[in-house]
Amino acid sequence: QLQLVESGGGLVQLGGALRLPCTASGTIFSFYVMGWYRQAPGKQRELVATITSGGITNYAVSVKGRFTISRDNAKNAVNLQMNSLKPEDTAVYYCNAKAVGNRLYEYWGQGTQVTVSS
């Protein structure tokens, strides 16, 4: 079992920045591919960014160049730095952990609201 807790959401103006930390506890953090997803009202949850235990990153086209995902395996933490925020970035952001062993292991945080005003 892995427990994920996000923080750092809030209200920010167009062009502003926010940092979303996610801390994990419960099992071996470094096994997991960590990610951030988001869900806007009336829309499906979508991938924002992922990072492997070795630091390989992947970003949605809509956030590439503005968002940066990073992790600290020693601190069981993954962070999402969001710059140049736009109103369309408004969503609930979820921290995600995923690993494949004898089955898929996947865990979600409770989500944190990010609102970008114009």
C-alpha angles and dihedrals in degrees: 000000000000124000118205126196122187129196139162102076123135147116119313135168127247109287094020130124138235134180120214116200122195122191125196133204138173110055143016104317097191092066092068135084102226124211148168122227130178138204124200122198111285093006136100122258110268137195116257103173143331135200129195125220088261093053102258108150136203127189138192111250090241093062103032111126093017104059129053125195120201138168139203109203092189090059096036089236139135124188136196116205110198119194133174090024120200131199089251088064088069108120146106107281120214130197114222136193123194135179135163120218124133084334139001114288112198132166135180135202122228094259134244126230120240117188123184116194125203 
